[in-house]
Amino acid sequence: MIRVDAFTSRQRYLSHPSPQKRQQGMSLLELLVAVFIFAVAAGGLFKVIGENSRHTEQLELRFFAQLAANNALIELQLLPQWPSLGKHRDKTELGGRRFSISRNVEATDNALIRKVTINTGLADSNTDRLSAATQPLAELQAFMGPTP
């Protein structure tokens, strides 16, 4: 004899709802929370990318200023005579930028040695000189003796 229990089939129906009653997808609140989290993360990422590009540009500018200062010092070392004492200004173009080079040659306690300080910064577009408001981008100090 086969006996069908009505209670067990009803229990089975209540414990496993039909496919029409199951939730499909996400609710509107869940979707709004996900979009908000994504927007905050994307905003932070764009801020970091922007700061990184500004830092990269500044590093490139300082690199070319240091190269200009090194070139100025090498030019002094290649001169057949000692550089004269005092301040001297020059300009140069390197990496598509105009730099102002300020050179200061000072005497030291030893008469055979001179101190050379070279400052490099962006040149003012009107005068090709280092503007007063601009800080030097590179400074190089060296001690030189007479050329043999």
C-alpha positions in Angstrom: 0.0 0.0 0.0 1.3 3.4 -1.0 0.3 6.2 1.3 0.8 9.8 0.3 1.1 12.1 3.2 -0.3 15.6 2.4 1.7 17.2 5.2 5.0 16.2 3.8 4.2 17.5 0.3 3.1 20.8 1.8 6.3 21.0 3.8 8.3 20.4 0.7 6.4 23.1 -1.2 7.0 25.7 1.6 10.7 24.9 2.1 11.4 25.2 -1.7 9.6 28.1 -3.2 8.7 28.1 -6.8 11.0 29.8 -9.3 8.5 32.7 -9.7 8.9 33.7 -6.0 12.8 33.6 -6.0 14.6 37.0 -6.1 16.2 37.7 -9.5 19.3 40.0 -9.5 20.0 42.9 -7.1 17.8 45.3 -5.4 17.9 49.0 -6.1 19.6 49.7 -2.7 22.3 47.2 -3.4 22.9 48.7 -6.8 23.2 52.2 -5.4 25.7 51.1 -2.7 27.8 49.3 -5.3 27.8 52.4 -7.6 28.8 54.6 -4.6 31.7 52.4 -3.7 32.9 52.3 -7.3 32.7 56.1 -7.6 34.7 56.7 -4.4 37.4 54.2 -5.5 37.5 55.7 -9.0 37.8 59.3 -7.6 40.7 58.2 -5.4 42.4 56.6 -8.3 42.1 59.7 -10.5 43.5 61.8 -7.7 46.6 59.6 -7.4 47.1 59.5 -11.2 46.9 63.3 -11.3 49.4 63.8 -8.5 51.8 61.3 -10.1 51.8 63.2 -13.4 52.6 66.5 -11.6 55.5 64.8 -9.7 56.8 63.3 -12.9 56.9 66.6 -14.6 58.7 68.2 -11.7 61.3 65.4 -11.6 61.9 65.8 -15.3 62.4 69.6 -14.9 64.9 69.1 -12.0 66.7 66.4 -14.0 67.3 68.8 -17.0 68.3 71.6 -14.6 70.9 69.3 -13.0 72.2 68.3 -16.5 72.5 72.0 -17.4 74.5 72.7 -14.2 76.8 69.7 -15.0 77.3 71.0 -18.5 78.2 74.5 -17.2 80.8 73.0 -14.8 82.3 70.8 -17.5 82.6 73.9 -19.8 84.5 75.6 -17.0 86.8 72.7 -16.5 87.6 72.6 -20.3 88.7 76.3 -20.4 92.4 76.7 -20.8 92.5 79.4 -18.1 91.0 79.7 -14.6 87.5 81.1 -14.4 87.5 84.7 -13.2 86.3 85.6 -9.7 82.8 86.9 -9.3 79.3 86.3 -10.6 78.4 85.4 -14.2 75.0 84.7 -15.8 74.3 82.6 -18.8 71.4 80.9 -20.5 70.9 77.6 -22.2 68.2 75.5 -23.7 67.9 71.8 -22.8 65.0 69.4 -23.1 62.9 72.0 -24.8 63.2 74.4 -21.8 65.2 77.6 -21.3 67.4 77.6 -18.2 69.2 80.5 -16.6 72.6 79.5 -15.2 74.1 81.6 -12.4 77.8 81.0 -11.7 79.7 82.3 -8.7 83.4 81.8 -8.4 85.0 82.6 -5.0 88.5 82.5 -3.7 89.4 80.1 -0.9 92.0 80.0 1.9 94.3 78.2 -0.6 95.4 80.5 -3.4 95.5 77.5 -5.8 91.8 76.5 -5.3 88.6 78.3 -6.2 85.1 77.5 -5.1 82.5 77.4 -8.0 78.8 77.4 -7.2 76.3 77.0 -10.1 72.6 77.6 -9.7 70.2 76.6 -12.5 66.5 77.5 -12.7 63.9 78.2 -15.3 64.6 81.4 -17.3 62.1 84.2 -17.3 60.5 84.3 -20.7 61.1 88.1 -21.1 64.7 88.5 -19.8 66.1 84.9 -20.0 67.2 85.4 -16.4 66.3 83.4 -13.3 63.2 85.2 -12.0 63.4 86.4 -8.4 60.4 84.4 -7.4 61.7 81.1 -8.8 63.8 78.9 -6.6 66.8 77.3 -8.2 66.0 73.9 -9.5 69.6 72.6 -9.2 72.7 73.8 -7.3 76.2 72.4 -7.9 79.3 73.2 -6.0 82.8 72.3 -7.0 86.4 73.2 -6.2 88.8 73.9 -9.0 92.5 74.2 -9.3 94.6 75.7 -12.1 94.7 73.8 -15.4 98.1 72.1 -15.8 
